[in-house]
Amino acid sequence: MTKAEIVSRIAEKSGMEKADVQATVESFMKEVKTSLEAGEAVFLRGFGSFIVKKRAEKTGRNISKNTTIIIPEHFIPAFKPAKVFSESVKKKVKKA
């Protein structure tokens, strides 16, 4: 599902204008991004948490040049679903 599809579905279900829904979705994503960039987690009860994970320094390989490289410690954004959300998905998603 794309952002445009999410906006369309919310607009249909809520009766709001697509432009208003688009602005709301964009604002939500901007706030999540800003919080994570500041090192703050975003907790949405019943849905999950957007968190920042620390990746330790490690050794990698550049296979085209056959050399070893050091990948420095860095941080990545991550999403951890709430237990209720995970259980709901487990029950409803059918194997293909």
Order of alpha helices (4+ residues) and beta strands (2+ residues): alpha-alpha-beta-beta-beta-beta-beta-alpha
